[in-house]
Amino acid sequence: MSVEDFDVVVAGGGPGGSTVATLVAMQGHRVLLLEKEVFPRYQIGESLLPATVHGVCRMLGVADELANSGFPIKRGGTFRWGARPEPWTFHFGISAKMAGSTSHAYQVERAKFDQILLNNAKSKGVVVREGCSVDTVVEEGERVTGLRYTDADGNAREVSARFVIDASGNKSRLYSHVGGTRNYSEFFRSLALFGYFEGGKRLPAPVSGNILSVAFDSGWFWYIPLSDTLTSVGAVVRREDADKIQGDREKALADLIAECPMISEYLSDAKRVTTGKYGELRVRKDYSYQQTTFWRPGMILVGDAACFVDPVFSSGVHLATYSALLAARSINSVLAGELDEKTVLTEYEARYRREYGVFYEFLVSFYQMNVNEESYFWQAKKVTRNENTDIESFVELIGGVSSGETALTAADRIAERSAEFASAVDEMAAGDGDNMVPMFKSQVVKQAMQEAGQVQMKALLGEDAEPEMPLFPGGLVTSPDGMKWLPYHPA
């Protein structure tokens, strides 16, 4: 078997894989991307965040194509959640009236969105091979040096590379090769049952493109408008309800919808899609997890291969593309001979784990604020009543999120931040519901927006962006073009 040689080989052609491949190829390096499916293919995770659209996608060169693709504009999120009986809306801009050009994202059909990113990778020089199933890694001593895969014709192939990227998602067969273990959060082991409907109602303009998230006794629903008529609808429930939703899925979803008055109303005139790629009722494990290590010499985990968090904040594509950007900076710095592998990949893991941790703590705080004394689902999500030390150990593993706050336990800190966030929601809703300042002042929102804001500013302003400080003591900063790391030299 002849062995091909590349600088980088990427397993997985989703947003994480296509992003890291493109950003490395744009620096003139030879990149091979292997994808098991043949695109376009179905995928869940349809709600984007602004950092992906205006940060990463602008760096990739696809921002204009996305803007012209007809995807519904998402200006924020609308929630029936917490103590307030009426829905409330979080805007990406400081207010709906003062929304800037980057104060929105999109709701996307992933088959179309992922195809745009993969086609862009090809146009930027990435060698893309679809229908190729990766079998295992090639190792020499402590280092991963390549991949073995089966091509579309069933032939065994081998490729060598300076770096191997596992971007093959939560079902990855490669992630274990970095070593360590995959730690699951006992706190967030949920199941999602979801399908698609034609003719569902819409929120009133200008938030008609928002994701709608509605808490109810058995869990919560997402309601995502994918076009003027098509809607993605899913119920997130306890894993203990697995038997119920794995049996008659049609009846299970109908019963859950009937339990939730707001979703029932929005679907009152809708019909479920029963044919084509959206015709199947699907079940997915929404288990939050993180790998204890994200890299080893020659190999990096990107996106869901490294970690996954509950989907209530639409963070899946953001974490995938953000980690891909961090990985690309690391690889570009090493291949340029400017920094060593251990230094850049230590920065990679610290930043990605921090971003994951921010969303995880925001998630726990958010679940904490939903009051429902009678519900098994919601009582199990109360940190302050949960005697399981899992929340402490899981947050501790994230590390670095709350440095300087060691006087507070994770549970106390989350309870405090949840109360602060709930108060911000009340203050916002008590006004005209349009002023986001109280929300943006709350700690959980500030943390979630910190790195996302940096990515957007770097993509928009390039060398004109404000000088960056290291995220960690002794850490690295981003190059002016956003494509590499640099040592930090104080002025």
RODO-2510 file (C-alpha; in nm, 4 decimals, decimal comma):
residues 491
     n   res          X          Y          Z
     1     m     0,0000     0,0000     0,0000
     2     s     0,1494     0,3335    -0,1057
     3     v     0,1372     0,6056     0,1597
     4     e     0,0340     0,9587     0,0633
     5     d     0,1869     1,2488     0,2518
     6     f     0,0135     1,5687     0,3664
     7     d     0,0851     1,8363     0,6247
     8     v    -0,2543     1,7787     0,7898
     9     v    -0,5240     1,5137     0,7576
    10     v    -0,8718     1,5826     0,8965
    11     a    -1,1296     1,3147     0,9821
    12     g    -1,4790     1,4635     0,9456
    13     g    -1,6269     1,7165     0,7034
    14     g    -1,8740     1,8942     0,9329
    15     p    -1,8273     2,2593     1,0378
    16     g    -1,5320     2,1816     1,2668
    17     g    -1,3466     1,9714     1,0123
    18     s    -1,4046     2,1988     0,7147
    19     t    -1,3086     2,5066     0,9197
    20     v    -0,9742     2,3770     1,0472
    21     a    -0,8893     2,2310     0,7044
    22     t    -0,9661     2,5577     0,5242
    23     l    -0,7789     2,7845     0,7664
    24     v    -0,4670     2,5675     0,7440
    25     a    -0,4884     2,5386     0,3644
    26     m    -0,5212     2,9183     0,3398
    27     q    -0,1661     2,9380     0,4850
    28     g    -0,0347     2,7325     0,1932
    29     h    -0,0223     2,3916     0,3644
    30     r    -0,1272     2,0593     0,2101
    31     v    -0,4491     1,9359     0,3714
    32     l    -0,6549     1,6200     0,3166
    33     l    -1,0103     1,5956     0,4544
    34     l    -1,1827     1,2559     0,4799
    35     e    -1,5619     1,2417     0,5202
    36     k    -1,7576     0,9217     0,5777
    37     e    -2,0816     1,0472     0,4187
    38     v    -2,1450     1,1924     0,0754
    39     f    -2,2706     1,5504     0,1022
    40     p    -2,5307     1,6904     0,1238
    41     r    -2,6322     1,4845     0,4270
    42     y    -2,8720     1,5366     0,7198
    43     q    -2,7429     1,6772     1,0501
    44     i    -2,9014     1,8292     1,3605
    45     g    -2,7716     2,1497     1,5251
    46     e    -2,9458     2,4123     1,3154
    47     s    -2,9227     2,7310     1,5225
    48     l    -2,6068     2,9416     1,4874
    49     l    -2,4486     3,2129     1,7029
    50     p    -2,3043     3,5466     1,5788
    51     a    -1,9419     3,4488     1,6507
    52     t    -1,9691     3,1705     1,3931
    53     v    -2,1364     3,3858     1,1275
    54     h    -1,9429     3,7130     1,1666
    55     g    -1,6204     3,5744     1,3102
    56     v    -1,5202     3,2326     1,1795
    57     c    -1,7270     3,2383     0,8580
    58     r    -1,5883     3,5802     0,7671
    59     m    -1,2346     3,4472     0,8097
    60     l    -1,3270     3,1498     0,5908
    61     g    -1,4621     3,3826     0,3212
    62     v    -1,8220     3,2550     0,3216
    63     a    -2,0014     3,5328     0,5136
    64     d    -2,1504     3,6857     0,1974
    65     e    -2,2602     3,3462     0,0643
    66     l    -2,4389     3,2754     0,3927
    67     a    -2,6078     3,6162     0,3806
    68     n    -2,7375     3,5397     0,0300
    69     s    -2,8535     3,1835     0,1042
    70     g    -3,2006     3,2720     0,2304
    71     f    -3,1485     3,1355     0,5808
    72     p    -3,3890     3,2864     0,8408
    73     i    -3,2263     3,5684     1,0374
    74     k    -3,1928     3,4926     1,4086
    75     r    -3,1763     3,8081     1,6206
    76     g    -3,1618     3,6236     1,9523
    77     g    -3,3561     3,3663     2,1493
    78     t    -3,7076     3,3694     2,2898
    79     f    -3,7731     3,1705     2,6056
    80     r    -4,0692     3,0564     2,8082
    81     w    -3,8425     2,9684     3,0955
    82     g    -3,7986     3,0569     3,4608
    83     a    -4,0506     3,2064     3,7017
    84     r    -4,2165     3,4416     3,4520
    85     p    -4,5305     3,2955     3,2898
    86     e    -4,4887     3,4975     2,9700
    87     p    -4,2101     3,4507     2,7118
    88     w    -3,9062     3,6791     2,7179
    89     t    -3,6470     3,7521     2,4495
    90     f    -3,2696     3,7817     2,4551
    91     h    -3,1382     4,0012     2,1700
    92     f    -2,7824     3,9670     2,0356
    93     g    -2,7709     4,3473     2,0104
    94     i    -2,7820     4,5831     2,3057
    95     s    -3,1445     4,6274     2,2009
    96     a    -3,3587     4,5349     1,9041
    97     k    -3,3728     4,9036     1,8099
    98     m    -2,9939     4,9426     1,8186
    99     a    -2,8910     4,6181     1,6514
   100     g    -2,5656     4,6457     1,4599
   101     s    -2,4617     4,4666     1,1428
   102     t    -2,3266     4,1726     1,3432
   103     s    -2,6146     4,1456     1,5930
   104     h    -2,7685     3,8435     1,4272
   105     a    -2,7026     3,4868     1,3241
   106     y    -2,8979     3,2376     1,1095
   107     q    -3,1154     2,9311     1,1451
   108     v    -2,9744     2,6866     0,8929
   109     e    -3,0622     2,3610     0,7288
   110     r    -2,7394     2,1840     0,8089
   111     a    -2,7299     1,9903     0,4817
   112     k    -2,7026     2,3271     0,3010
   113     f    -2,4791     2,5027     0,5546
   114     d    -2,2297     2,2172     0,5843
   115     q    -2,2170     2,1864     0,2047
   116     i    -2,1277     2,5562     0,1757
   117     l    -1,8371     2,5116     0,4193
   118     l    -1,7121     2,1925     0,2521
   119     n    -1,7294     2,3451    -0,0987
   120     n    -1,5380     2,6437     0,0351
   121     a    -1,2697     2,4105     0,1723
   122     k    -1,2275     2,2627    -0,1767
   123     s    -1,2060     2,6077    -0,3331
   124     k    -0,9333     2,7039    -0,0849
   125     g    -0,7173     2,4069    -0,1833
   126     v    -0,8225     2,1316     0,0599
   127     v    -0,8258     1,7828    -0,0955
   128     v    -1,1711     1,6516     0,0017
   129     r    -1,2615     1,2823    -0,0280
   130     e    -1,6163     1,1809     0,0569
   131     g    -1,7442     0,8297     0,1212
   132     c    -1,4212     0,7496     0,3068
   133     s    -1,4373     0,5759     0,6444
   134     v    -1,1416     0,6295     0,8779
   135     d    -1,0335     0,3059     1,0455
   136     t    -0,7543     0,3964     1,2856
   137     v    -0,4522     0,6167     1,3469
   138     v    -0,0908     0,5380     1,2603
   139     e     0,1547     0,5775     1,5481
   140     e     0,5296     0,5969     1,5823
   141     g     0,6225     0,5871     1,9498
   142     e     0,4373     0,8629     2,1351
   143     r     0,3382     1,0435     1,8169
   144     v     0,0407     1,0000     1,5829
   145     t     0,1785     1,0173     1,2291
   146     g    -0,1198     0,9453     1,0044
   147     l    -0,4467     0,7624     0,9381
   148     r    -0,5617     0,4410     0,7743
   149     y    -0,8953     0,4606     0,5950
   150     t    -1,1192     0,2800     0,3486
   151     d    -1,1947     0,4807     0,0355
   152     a    -1,5234     0,5055    -0,1541
   153     d    -1,4339     0,2005    -0,3650
   154     g    -1,3574    -0,0141    -0,0617
   155     n    -0,9790     0,0053    -0,0930
   156     a    -0,7559     0,0258     0,2150
   157     r    -0,5512     0,3474     0,2117
   158     e    -0,2934     0,5125     0,4349
   159     v    -0,1895     0,8759     0,4694
   160     s     0,0919     1,0301     0,6737
   161     a     0,0759     1,3829     0,8154
   162     r     0,2404     1,6156     1,0653
   163     f    -0,0996     1,6564     1,2318
   164     v    -0,4123     1,4404     1,2493
   165     i    -0,7389     1,6166     1,3396
   166     d    -1,0339     1,4215     1,4754
   167     a    -1,3402     1,6294     1,3851
   168     s    -1,5689     1,3290     1,3440
   169     g    -1,8215     1,4309     1,6096
   170     n    -1,9750     1,2689     1,9147
   171     k    -1,9697     0,9238     1,7520
   172     s    -1,5968     0,9469     1,6880
   173     r    -1,4065     0,6182     1,6860
   174     l    -1,0719     0,7972     1,7045
   175     y    -1,0931     1,0167     2,0141
   176     s    -0,9685     0,7446     2,2497
   177     h    -0,6301     0,7507     2,0724
   178     v    -0,5398     1,0784     2,2443
   179     g    -0,5498     0,8953     2,5781
   180     g    -0,7393     0,9962     2,8879
   181     t    -1,1074     0,9209     2,9389
   182     r    -1,4416     1,0665     2,8324
   183     n    -1,6113     1,2037     3,1462
   184     y    -1,9883     1,2378     3,1365
   185     s    -2,1821     1,4860     3,3474
   186     e    -2,4364     1,2940     3,5545
   187     f    -2,6177     1,6240     3,5806
   188     f    -2,6939     1,6474     3,2079
   189     r    -2,7789     1,3117     3,0597
   190     s    -3,0894     1,3871     2,8580
   191     l    -3,2529     1,2464     2,5461
   192     a    -3,3946     1,4452     2,2551
   193     l    -3,6870     1,3306     2,0382
   194     f    -3,7308     1,5501     1,7321
   195     g    -3,8939     1,5895     1,3934
   196     y    -4,0016     1,8538     1,1404
   197     f    -4,3313     2,0290     1,0760
   198     e    -4,4778     2,2321     0,7903
   199     g    -4,7086     2,5251     0,8624
   200     g    -4,6186     2,6027     1,2239
   201     k    -4,6794     2,9490     1,3666
   202     r    -4,4072     3,2122     1,3965
   203     l    -4,3094     3,4587     1,6650
   204     p    -4,4038     3,8178     1,5799
   205     a    -4,1588     4,0301     1,3782
   206     p    -3,8807     4,1314     1,4209
   207     v    -3,8033     3,8136     1,6205
   208     s    -3,9855     3,5705     1,3902
   209     g    -3,6531     3,4003     1,3091
   210     n    -3,5571     3,3426     1,6738
   211     i    -3,5225     3,0017     1,8300
   212     l    -3,8073     2,9459     2,0782
   213     s    -3,7193     2,7397     2,3870
   214     v    -4,0078     2,6398     2,6130
   215     a    -3,9780     2,4649     2,9502
   216     f    -4,2554     2,2263     3,0537
   217     d    -4,3034     1,9556     3,3167
   218     s    -4,1161     1,6773     3,1389
   219     g    -3,8266     1,8913     3,0053
   220     w    -3,8076     2,1561     2,7368
   221     f    -3,8829     2,2057     2,3650
   222     w    -3,6848     2,3711     2,0906
   223     y    -3,8757     2,5307     1,8043
   224     i    -3,6511     2,6483     1,5188
   225     p    -3,7843     2,8143     1,2011
   226     l    -3,5827     2,6843     0,9042
   227     s    -3,7899     2,8608     0,6360
   228     d    -4,1206     3,0461     0,6159
   229     t    -4,3007     2,7131     0,6595
   230     l    -4,0544     2,4456     0,7844
   231     t    -3,9840     2,4117     1,1589
   232     s    -3,7478     2,1863     1,3548
   233     v    -3,9211     2,0751     1,6761
   234     g    -3,7582     1,8689     1,9502
   235     a    -3,8299     1,7680     2,3087
   236     v    -3,5416     1,7208     2,5555
   237     v    -3,6425     1,4807     2,8339
   238     r    -3,4893     1,2670     3,1099
   239     r    -3,2899     0,9608     3,0103
   240     e    -3,5289     0,7669     3,2384
   241     d    -3,7957     0,8322     2,9718
   242     a    -3,5953     0,6374     2,7125
   243     d    -3,8403     0,3468     2,6950
   244     k    -4,1288     0,5817     2,6338
   245     i    -3,9701     0,7684     2,3427
   246     q    -3,7887     0,4714     2,1896
   247     g    -4,1179     0,2827     2,1510
   248     d    -4,3942     0,4560     1,9551
   249     r    -4,2102     0,7779     1,8684
   250     e    -4,5108     0,9314     1,6942
   251     k    -4,7291     0,8907     2,0025
   252     a    -4,4469     0,9943     2,2367
   253     l    -4,3890     1,3241     2,0525
   254     a    -4,7638     1,3932     2,0264
   255     d    -4,8022     1,3329     2,4027
   256     l    -4,5095     1,5629     2,4846
   257     i    -4,6478     1,8372     2,2592
   258     a    -4,9857     1,8023     2,4327
   259     e    -4,8070     1,8565     2,7671
   260     c    -4,6730     2,1937     2,6510
   261     p    -4,9494     2,4509     2,5794
   262     m    -4,7297     2,7022     2,3930
   263     i    -4,5827     2,4432     2,1520
   264     s    -4,9293     2,2890     2,1084
   265     e    -5,0615     2,6290     2,0056
   266     y    -4,7745     2,6937     1,7626
   267     l    -4,8284     2,3544     1,5971
   268     s    -5,2092     2,3633     1,6012
   269     d    -5,2336     2,4062     1,2214
   270     a    -4,9071     2,2289     1,1339
   271     k    -4,8470     1,8890     0,9769
   272     r    -4,5460     1,6718     1,0539
   273     v    -4,3153     1,6040     0,7578
   274     t    -4,3219     1,2273     0,6942
   275     t    -4,1148     1,1896     0,3761
   276     g    -3,7628     1,2755     0,2614
   277     k    -3,4673     1,3638     0,4835
   278     y    -3,6951     1,5335     0,7385
   279     g    -3,9551     1,2552     0,7470
   280     e    -3,8014     1,0477     1,0273
   281     l    -3,8607     1,1015     1,3988
   282     r    -3,5139     1,0811     1,5489
   283     v    -3,3776     1,0237     1,8993
   284     r    -3,0392     1,1557     2,0121
   285     k    -2,8535     1,1303     2,3404
   286     d    -2,7869     1,4826     2,4648
   287     y    -2,5261     1,3752     2,7184
   288     s    -2,2808     1,6451     2,8247
   289     y    -1,9226     1,5165     2,8337
   290     q    -1,5600     1,6208     2,8050
   291     q    -1,2442     1,4309     2,7304
   292     t    -0,9765     1,4563     3,0004
   293     t    -0,7199     1,5486     2,7353
   294     f    -0,7792     1,7143     2,3964
   295     w    -0,4470     1,6338     2,2252
   296     r    -0,1314     1,4256     2,2123
   297     p     0,1748     1,4743     1,9935
   298     g     0,0533     1,4774     1,6337
   299     m    -0,3215     1,4557     1,7098
   300     i    -0,5920     1,7076     1,8101
   301     l    -0,9599     1,6619     1,9001
   302     v    -1,1919     1,9311     1,7606
   303     g    -1,5617     1,9975     1,8307
   304     d    -1,7767     1,7154     1,9693
   305     a    -1,4843     1,4714     1,9515
   306     a    -1,3478     1,6597     2,2555
   307     c    -1,6607     1,7718     2,4407
   308     f    -2,0345     1,8338     2,4117
   309     v    -2,2799     2,0399     2,6134
   310     d    -2,6620     2,0416     2,6283
   311     p    -2,8040     2,2245     2,3218
   312     v    -3,0220     2,4874     2,4935
   313     f    -2,7867     2,7745     2,3942
   314     s    -2,7286     2,6580     2,0347
   315     s    -2,3593     2,6239     2,1167
   316     g    -2,2784     2,3125     1,9084
   317     v    -2,1616     2,4746     1,5833
   318     h    -2,0017     2,7595     1,7782
   319     l    -1,7861     2,5236     1,9863
   320     a    -1,6981     2,3191     1,6772
   321     t    -1,5874     2,6169     1,4672
   322     y    -1,4239     2,8003     1,7598
   323     s    -1,2142     2,4957     1,8502
   324     a    -1,1306     2,4516     1,4805
   325     l    -1,0047     2,8102     1,4681
   326     l    -0,7896     2,7526     1,7779
   327     a    -0,6521     2,4288     1,6294
   328     a    -0,5739     2,5981     1,2976
   329     r    -0,3827     2,8777     1,4734
   330     s    -0,1832     2,6153     1,6613
   331     i    -0,0995     2,4088     1,3527
   332     n    -0,0144     2,7145     1,1417
   333     s     0,2254     2,8381     1,4099
   334     v     0,4098     2,5041     1,4256
   335     l     0,4232     2,4508     1,0473
   336     a     0,5627     2,8036     1,0076
   337     g     0,8396     2,7123     1,2524
   338     e     0,7429     2,9945     1,4890
   339     l     0,6309     2,8094     1,8045
   340     d     0,6658     2,4563     1,9408
   341     e     0,3829     2,2024     1,9463
   342     k     0,3497     2,1719     2,3248
   343     t     0,3213     2,5482     2,3750
   344     v     0,0511     2,5992     2,1126
   345     l    -0,1538     2,2908     2,1988
   346     t    -0,1456     2,3752     2,5683
   347     e    -0,2965     2,7121     2,4659
   348     y    -0,5470     2,5304     2,2418
   349     e    -0,6726     2,3027     2,5158
   350     a    -0,6855     2,5739     2,7819
   351     r    -0,8917     2,8053     2,5588
   352     y    -1,1273     2,5378     2,4295
   353     r    -1,1835     2,3914     2,7753
   354     r    -1,2500     2,7388     2,9113
   355     e    -1,5084     2,8145     2,6407
   356     y    -1,6761     2,4795     2,7017
   357     g    -1,6737     2,5528     3,0749
   358     v    -1,8344     2,8932     3,0246
   359     f    -2,1265     2,7375     2,8383
   360     y    -2,1519     2,4527     3,0878
   361     e    -2,1756     2,6894     3,3854
   362     f    -2,4194     2,9147     3,1976
   363     l    -2,6257     2,6060     3,1240
   364     v    -2,6378     2,4937     3,4869
   365     s    -2,7279     2,8460     3,6007
   366     f    -3,0000     2,8620     3,3370
   367     y    -3,1537     2,5300     3,4380
   368     q    -3,1361     2,6418     3,8008
   369     m    -3,3688     2,9373     3,7392
   370     n    -3,6594     2,7294     3,6075
   371     v    -3,8985     2,6764     3,8984
   372     n    -4,1118     2,3624     3,8916
   373     e    -4,1486     2,1885     4,2269
   374     e    -4,3548     1,8992     4,0871
   375     s    -4,1294     1,7940     3,8006
   376     y    -3,8739     1,5136     3,8284
   377     f    -3,6877     1,6610     3,5293
   378     w    -3,6436     2,0052     3,6820
   379     q    -3,5808     1,8967     4,0413
   380     a    -3,3005     1,6725     3,9172
   381     k    -3,1409     1,9826     3,7617
   382     k    -3,1284     2,1849     4,0850
   383     v    -2,7641     2,2193     4,1812
   384     t    -2,8420     2,3464     4,5288
   385     r    -3,0511     2,0386     4,6062
   386     n    -2,8278     1,7873     4,4387
   387     e    -2,6139     1,5914     4,6807
   388     n    -2,4161     1,4362     4,3977
   389     t    -2,0668     1,5844     4,3913
   390     d    -2,0617     1,5415     4,0126
   391     i    -2,1216     1,9101     3,9499
   392     e    -1,8167     2,0001     4,1603
   393     s    -1,5823     1,7517     3,9974
   394     f    -1,7050     1,8249     3,6443
   395     v    -1,6604     2,1998     3,6846
   396     e    -1,3236     2,1424     3,8493
   397     l    -1,2113     1,9394     3,5484
   398     i    -1,3015     2,2306     3,3204
   399     g    -1,0564     2,4410     3,5150
   400     g    -0,9705     2,8060     3,4783
   401     v    -1,3245     2,9312     3,4369
   402     s    -1,3582     3,0811     3,7807
   403     s    -1,0029     3,1429     3,8927
   404     g    -1,0016     3,3850     4,1830
   405     e    -1,3396     3,2666     4,3052
   406     t    -1,2188     2,9693     4,5043
   407     a    -1,4045     3,0865     4,8143
   408     l    -1,7263     2,9766     4,6479
   409     t    -1,8046     2,6150     4,5709
   410     a    -1,9268     2,5458     4,2182
   411     a    -2,2811     2,4926     4,3484
   412     d    -2,2793     2,8208     4,5453
   413     r    -2,1338     3,0144     4,2554
   414     i    -2,3866     2,8748     4,0108
   415     a    -2,6772     2,9430     4,2475
   416     e    -2,5531     3,3012     4,2875
   417     r    -2,5108     3,3556     3,9140
   418     s    -2,8443     3,1952     3,8387
   419     a    -3,0161     3,4341     4,0792
   420     e    -2,8295     3,7261     3,9170
   421     f    -2,9355     3,6138     3,5692
   422     a    -3,2987     3,5591     3,6779
   423     s    -3,2975     3,9090     3,8268
   424     a    -3,1635     4,0483     3,4974
   425     v    -3,4448     3,8745     3,3088
   426     d    -3,6988     4,0277     3,5484
   427     e    -3,5451     4,3755     3,5155
   428     m    -3,5434     4,3509     3,1356
   429     a    -3,8994     4,2167     3,1153
   430     a    -4,0285     4,4725     3,3656
   431     g    -3,9225     4,7468     3,1234
   432     d    -4,0152     4,7345     2,7571
   433     g    -3,8419     4,3988     2,7116
   434     d    -3,5949     4,5560     2,4710
   435     n    -3,3085     4,6833     2,6893
   436     m    -3,0408     4,4129     2,7096
   437     v    -2,8042     4,6034     2,9418
   438     p    -2,9064     4,4109     3,2573
   439     m    -2,8497     4,0820     3,0734
   440     f    -2,5093     4,1844     2,9385
   441     k    -2,3996     4,2852     3,2899
   442     s    -2,4733     3,9428     3,4366
   443     q    -2,1636     3,7271     3,4877
   444     v    -2,2809     3,4229     3,2910
   445     v    -2,3613     3,6323     2,9822
   446     k    -2,0397     3,8363     3,0078
   447     q    -1,8285     3,5206     3,0185
   448     a    -2,0163     3,3593     2,7312
   449     m    -1,9621     3,6671     2,5131
   450     q    -1,5964     3,7388     2,5978
   451     e    -1,4159     3,5115     2,3526
   452     a    -1,6959     3,5255     2,0937
   453     g    -1,6544     3,9033     2,0852
   454     q    -1,2783     3,8717     2,0370
   455     v    -1,3224     3,6352     1,7420
   456     q    -1,5698     3,8725     1,5743
   457     m    -1,3544     4,1800     1,6288
   458     k    -1,0461     4,0073     1,4888
   459     a    -1,2379     3,8923     1,1801
   460     l    -1,3950     4,2344     1,1206
   461     l    -1,1036     4,4649     1,2015
   462     g    -0,7943     4,2505     1,1420
   463     e    -0,4820     4,4503     1,2197
   464     d    -0,6951     4,7450     1,3335
   465     a    -0,8384     4,5435     1,6234
   466     e    -0,7379     4,6418     1,9776
   467     p    -0,4224     4,4675     2,1039
   468     e    -0,5115     4,1459     2,2801
   469     m    -0,4093     4,0338     2,6280
   470     p    -0,3348     3,6664     2,7025
   471     l    -0,6363     3,4749     2,8291
   472     f    -0,4137     3,2949     3,0819
   473     p    -0,0967     3,3993     3,2699
   474     g     0,2017     3,3344     3,0463
   475     g    -0,0288     3,2459     2,7567
   476     l    -0,0259     3,3391     2,3902
   477     v    -0,2093     3,6046     2,1903
   478     t    -0,3538     3,5998     1,8390
   479     s    -0,1634     3,7264     1,5355
   480     p    -0,3108     4,0360     1,3636
   481     d    -0,4675     3,8251     1,0867
   482     g    -0,6127     3,5788     1,3407
   483     m    -0,4423     3,2796     1,1759
   484     k    -0,1590     3,2051     1,4218
   485     w    -0,0449     3,2457     1,7824
   486     l     0,2203     3,4903     1,8999
   487     p     0,4141     3,5175     2,2259
   488     y     0,2895     3,8068     2,4367
   489     h     0,5285     4,0977     2,4797
   490     p     0,3891     4,3744     2,7047
   491     a     0,4354     4,7230     2,5657
***
